[in-house]
């Protein structure tokens, strides 16, 4: 097959720019005579086309995209928790400083 790109590394990831799905032109060896084959059985035995094989890659890509979004959401949540913790620490330090100043002024 002289098609550019492979199943693992297609020429393009855009399904509209990929080659259209074509039925298999050859019959598998040892198949039943044509009159015993129903069209559904013939279709089910056809070799997988590039688009069908790319379905698994598309699903894996979508899963990775979801995982990356979830990881980014968790990182944002951790940054928010850290920021709130630091804010509380700064507020306590500010209170200690005000108390120390008040004590110094009273003496």
Secondary structure by P-SEA (a helix, b strand, c coil): ccccccccccccccccccccccccccccccccccccccaaaaaaaccccccccaaaaaaaaaaaaaaaaaaaaaaaaaaaaaaaaaaaaaaaaaaaaaaaaaaaaac
